[in-house]
Amino acid sequence: MEWQRAEEPDWQRGATILRDAYLEYVAAFRRVTLQARSRFELRDWAGGRRDAVARLGQYRSSVTSALEALEALLGARVRERTTWKAMRTEFAERIAGRGDVEIAQTFFNSVTRRVFTTVGVDPEIEFLGTSGGDASHT
């Protein structure tokens, strides 16, 4: 009998979607930012302004893409708090050790706020502010 790897639960796949969307955001942000020096040296002020707008828009676009992928994966379950709690734990493991953990956590929180329209912080499904850049939560 051939052993097959069990398919990951949806909350693990959701955490992967979120991590990958964050990494894609970071890469896109860096690509645009790398142009800054040449824009400055060439005195391409209009190009610099376009790049600044692109960097700001990239975050919103990446959050939107992540949410669309999660909705496609989870359907109506995208609004289940237990799923988000599990995804938060898995996401924390997948970003542990990064130098930008707090920014990654903020990205995660941005997606949850699109789903739940949270006012304040919801410690059950969102990351709380941490010191030292670790991925700890409640």
Disulfide bonds with the S-S distance in Angstrom:
none
